[in-house]
């Protein structure tokens, strides 16, 4: 969210034939269409758009957009700039060559987020922080809609499942009650499906991955002589110092205290 600044936002129910442009912006300006129809022209191509779609105006592009004469569009817009913008819109599959996007099944959610973003800008002293967070959330839904519609979605589903599983386990392994079933539920797979994904990409089971993360964290924390063995255990995802001791004896053939003494020269 750093280096992203909201420059403007608003909502308009356009009159029939309402036209804006030709005009040039110094920042990115995105429109989400909630109802009706209209056309968008960026100088390279003209699009006929409808509710559930959106379009991005890129800096320094000369654009014109016109509401339909019979069923004019109602849209919400948000303008933004900053060094973090390029990565944000790239993830959503939005480019100068393809500035139009579909919201898919997330249209209602995306519009709600955009409306909340506008309220944040109008009401809060810390509006940039709140609205910037809202923009990131909005772009996440647009990116998900793009991903859902991608023809490569089925082909790389295993890779995405592996990435999500990695993130889930790395984010939660320090909780002693976190189990393989929790990771599987987050990814949207059964336990056996997650097992196959982890075996394929990591060469080990989800249980082994969790165990490895916890053991690695415990070994690292033992280098801090100010932490007790109990503190190390709880901070590494073990329910107790006794459980940590069992794991160390089974995997390393020594107690945590012995490991600390051998690797740091200290004791508990």
Number of C-alpha atoms within 10 A of each C-alpha: 16 11 10 21 20 22 15 13 21 17 17 11 16 18 16 16 16 15 16 12 11 13 12 14 14 13 20 21 20 19 22 26 26 21 16 19 22 26 17 23 17 21 11 10 9 13 14 14 21 21 18 21 19 23 21 23 25 19 14 12 18 16 19 18 20 21 24 21 13 12 16 21 28 21 23 21 21 22 20 18 17 15 12 13 18 14 9 18 19 12 15 18 18 19 15 13 9 11 18 20 21 21 23 17 13 16 21 13 13 24 21 14 19 26 18 16 24 23 16 19 21 13 9 12 10 10 17 17 18 17 26 21 15 21 24 16 16 19 19 17 20 25 22 18 20 20 15 14 13 11 10 10 13 9 9 10 11 18 13 14 20 20 14 17 25 18 14 18 22 14 10 16 24 21 16 16 11 15 15 20 16 16 24 22 14 14 19 14 16 13 16 13 14 24 18 17 22 23 15 14 13 13 13 14 19 26 13 13 20 22 16 13 16 24 20 12 18 24 17 13 20 25 17 14 15 11 14 15 23 17 16 23 27 18 20 24 24 25 16 17 17 15 14 24 20 15 19 20 13 11 11 11 13 15 18 26 17 16 20 22 16 11 12 13 11 15 16 14
